[in-house]
Amino acid sequence: MLKSKTSRRHFLANAAQCVALSVGGVATTRSLAAQSMMQVPPDSAWGKEMRILEKNGLREKERVVQQQDSQIQARCPKGGAQRLSLSRLRAWEDLGYGMFIHFGMATYFGLESWKGDAPASTYNPDKLDVDQWVQIARDAGMKYAVLTTKHKSGFCIWPTRYTKYNVMNSGNKTDVVEAFILACNRRGVLPGLYYGSRDSHNGPPLGCKMPPPHSPSKVEYTTSLYQDFVRSQIDELLTQYGPVAEFWLDAPVVLGQGYRTYIYEHIASLQPERCVIMLNHGWPSDLMSYERAMPMASSLTNWVDVKGNCYYMPGEVDIPIGKNWFYVEGDKPKPDQELLNLYLETRKRGANLLLDVPPNEHGLISDEYRDALMRLRRNAKL
């Protein structure tokens, strides 16, 4: 993790974690609670949260952070120290709105953190239609989409050579990654891929300590064997399917700081110009993640200071259309007004919205989710 001398804007989107900021000798902290402030109906869950935050005086923290951001921007050199050019990053910002697609083994249990002990044959979408997902994204006004290729269960939705826990040993052998990339190219939607670093199926046999979900144990680490496994799978994803617009590496904290830096540089070397890299809650990264969170209204710049160097880092708000990342029967989409406020506030605050719309166990996005997205497009005039 970054040390206390490292300044970053909204670096950790996690309620239990804060990052220490130091600009011009003034230090403060930003928490998820401060990030979550947004204009929403007062009777909604977020509206109630905002009233609590205001009671705790976080408006004053916003004022201090805005002052710090201004100081950072004033001394940033033209162009910045980030890997990608300003024009490339601003082209990504212009996309504005994308679909996050959580699909895999967890779809069959209604749990995000399935522990990875179910047989591969459990995965069996009988009506799988990846093109339907991408068509809905396009028709909803979304410009890009990011697909989960492997989540915490360790199940891979492409025929990887590095574990048998993949679609080739399941009830449906479709290479979902290939189908997704082809559908995106056909529909004019930019493709992105997500890869989860936590892996409760493949990690432990390779010597990793990865406690099962909700375990009281907080000790976790990875080994060089598992890190090689991660690199090999990322190589498959970024060399076998063509260009991707965004690569999302989740939970990179388990890989350790040194390997995080290595894997970021390795990903960049595989697709150096087009691919924007998100290390969720980790550094280095091209983007800042706001997981179930929102940038502060007062933060009008994406310039950040990391160990004395200035970087331009656009933000991405990632949040499910309902309550859950993976499909859960009965999980209703957020009310129309809440979705509209979410979209408008995200864009107003200078971030992209990556809205998660999970397909069901049949491999289809439900009519209920599709209809909510079409109403949002009309309401937002996309």
N, C-alpha and C positions, 0 to 999 in steps of 0.2 A: 504494500500500500504506500501511498504518498506520505512523506513525512510532514511534520507540523509546519515546516517552512514553505511547503508547496502551496501556492494559492490557486484555487480552481473554483469556477462558478458552478454551483449546484452539482458538485462532483458525485456525490452519493445520493441516489434516490432510494433511501432506505430509512425507515423511521428510527431505527436504533443506531444509525451511524451519522456522524457529522464530519465535515472536513474543515480543518483549520485554515483560515485565510489570512494572509499577511500582505498588505499593500500600504506602502509609505509608512510603515511602523505601526499601523492600526490593525489589530487582530479581532476577528469575530468568528462566529460559526453560522453555518446554514444547515438547517435540518429539513427533512421531508415535510414536516409540518408547515414550515414557511413556504416551501415550494407549492403546497397544495392550495393556496389561496386563489380563488377565482370567483367570478360573478356568476352565481347559480341561484335558483329559487331557494328562499330561506327555509322551506320545509323539507328540502332534499337532504340526503346524508352529507353531501359536501357543504351545503348551506349551514347546517348545524356545526360542522367542523370549523367553518370559517368564523363563526361567532365565537367559538372557543379560542381560536387563534388570536382574534382581535382583542379578546379579554386579556390575553397573555402579553399584549404589547408588541406583537410581531410587526405591526406597521412601522414602528420605530426601527426595527432590525432591517426592514426593507429599505428605509431611508439611508441607513449606514452602508448597506450593500450597494445601493445605487451610486453613492459617492465613491466607493472603492472601484466599482466598474468603470466609472468615468476616469479615475486616475490611471487604471490599467490601459484603457483605450488611448489616453493622451500620450503615453510613452511607448506604444506599440509601433514598431517600424512598419513601413508600407509593405504589405505582402504577408508578414508574419513568418513564424518559424515552423508552421505545420507542414506535413508531408505534401498535401495537395494544394493546388493553386486556389486563390480566392474565387476565380471564375468557375472552377470545377465545383467547389463547395456551394457556391451560390446557385449553380445549376441544380444541385441536389435540393437545396432549400426551395427552389421554384416548383419542385414536384408537389410539395405541400401536404399531400394526403395519400396514405397508402393502407393496404390491408395486411395485417398480421394473421397468419394462418397456423394455428396450433392443431396438429393432427398426428396421431400415432397410437402407441399402446395405451396411453392414459385416456384416450377417447373411450375405451371400453370399460373403464372403471369409474369415470366421473371424478377422477382425482388428478390434480396436477402432478403430484410427486409420487407416482406409482413406484413401488420399490424394486421392480425389475425382475421378479421371480415368476411371472406368468409365462407359459410357453409361447413361442413365436406364433403358433397357430391360433392364438387368441385373437390376434389382429386379422380381421376378415371382413373388410368393407364389401358388401354384396352388390352395391350400386355405384361404385366409385366413379366419379365424374370430375376430374381435376379441371377440365375445361369449363365446367359450370362455375367453379370458384372464381376463376380468372375473368370470365364473362361478367359475373356479378360485380367484381371489383371495377372493371372498366365501366360498366353501366352506372355504377354508383359515383363516378367521377374521380375514382382513385387512379393515380398515375404509376404506382409501383406496389409490389406485394412481396412479403417476406415469409418464407415457408420454414417451419421447424423440421429439420432433417433428422435430428436425434435430440430427445429431451432426457429428463432425469432417469427414466426407466432404462435407457441404453439401447432401446429398439431403434433400428435404422430403417428408414422408409426408402432406401435405395439398396441395390445389391452389392454392398461393400465386400471387399475381399478380407477384411480384418476381423470380422466376427460373424458367427452363424446366426446371431440374433438380428435378423433382417428379413425383408419381405420375401426373399427366395424360400424361406422356410415357414411362411405364413399361409393363411387362407386365401390371400390375393397377392400374386407375385409381381404386380405392376411396379415398375420403377417410378415412384411418385415424383422424385426429383426431375427425372427426364420429362415426364408428362407435364409437369409444372412449367419447366423452362420452355418447352415447345408451345404450350398454351399461351404463355406470356408473350412470346415472340409473335405468335399468330394474332393475338388480340391487341397488341400495342401497349402492353403493360410492362414496365421494367421489372425484371426478376431480382429477388434478393433471397439469400439463404441464411438460416439460423442454425447454429451448432451449439449444443449444451456441453459445457465442460464437466459438470457433475454427472456421474454415470454409476448408478447403483448395481448394474449388471456386469459391465465390462471392467470397471475400475477395481473392485476388490480382488479378483483373480490376478491382477497385475500389481498387487501389493499396496493399493491405495487404501486409505482410511476414509471412507465415506459413509457416515452414519445414516441409517434409513430415515425417511421423513418423520419428523416430530420426535426424534430420539433425544433424550436428555444430554447425550454426548455432543460436545461442541468441537471436538478434535477432528480435523480432517486434513489430509495431505495427499499429494500425488507422487508417483515415482517416475523415474526416467523411462521405464517401460511403458507406463500409461501415457506419458507425454509424447513418446514416439508414436503410440497408437493414435493420439489426437492429431498429430501432424500428418500421419499417413492418410487418415480419413479426410482431413481438410484438403490434402493434395487431390484426392479423388473428386471431391466436390468442385474444386476450382480449376481442374484441368480436363475433366471428362464431359462437361455440359455446356461449355461456352461462357461468354462474359456474364457477370452479374453486376448489378448496380450497387448492391450493399451486402456486406457479409457481417452477420450478427453473431458474436461470440459471447455466450452467456456464462455467468459465474466464473470468469477467468481468475478470480481470487484464489481458487483452489490450485492453480498452476504455479503460483509463486511469482514474485516480481520479475526475476531474471527470465523465466520462461515466458511470461506474458510479453515482455519486450521482444524476445526472440520470435514468438509466434505471430505477433503483430507485424514485424518486419518480413517474416516469411510469407504471410498472406499478401502483404503489399507487393512482394516480389513476383507472386504468381499472376496478379492482375493489377499492375502498377498504376494505370491511368484512370480506368473507369470505376473501379470498385472503391466505395467508401466503407470504412471499417468501423464497426461499433463494438467496443469492448465494454459490455454492460457492467457498470460499477467497477471499472478497472482502467488503468493507465499503462501504456499509451493508448490513445483512441482518436479517431477523426471526429467523433460525435459525442454529445452529452446525452445520457439517457434520463428521462423523467418517467420512471415506472410507476404507474397509477398516481402520477403527480403532475404538477403544472409549474412552469417557470414563474418567478415572481413578476408581478405586473410592472414593477419599477425597473426591472433589469432589461434595458433596451439595447444591450450590446452582447455579441457572442465572442468578444475578445476576452481571453483568459490569460493569467500569468501562471506559468509552471516553472518553478525554480529559476526565476529571473528572465525566462523567455516568454514571448507573447505568441499565442496561438489563436487562430480563428476556429471556433468549434461550434457548429450549429447544434441545435437541440432537437430531440425527437421524443414526443410524448407517446408512450405505449400503454394502452389500456383496453380491457375487453369491452365488447358491446353490451355484455351482461355483467355478471359477477365473476365468472370463471374464465380462465384462459382456454381450457379444453371444454368440449361440449358436455353439458350436463342437462339431462332431461328436465324441463320445467324452468330452466334459467332464461328468464325473459330479457329482451333488450331493454336498455335504459329508455325512459320516456323520451318522446320526441324533443321536447324543449331542452332536456338535459344533454342529449346528443348534439343539438344545435349549439348550445352554449359551449360545450366541450370543443367543438370544431372552431367556432368563432374566436374563443379565448385563446386557444392554442395558436392559431394563426396570428392573432393580434399581438401575442407575446413573442413572435418571431421563431416559433418552432414548427416542425412538421408533426402531423398527427398520424400515428400508426395504430389503427383501430383493429383490434383482434376480433375476427369473425370465424369461430371454429366450426368445421364440418362435423356432422353427426357420425354415429357408428356405421351408417350405410355408405359414408363417403360423399355426402351431399350437404350443402349449406341449406338450412331450413328456410321455408317460405317466410316464416316470421322474421328471421334476420334479414333476408333479402328485402322484404317490404319495408322494414325499418330503415335500411340503407337508402332505398329509393325515396322515401319521405325526407330523409336528411338531405339528399341531393336537391330536392325541390325547395326545401326550407332554406338551405344555404345558398341557393341559386348557383350551383356549381355547373 
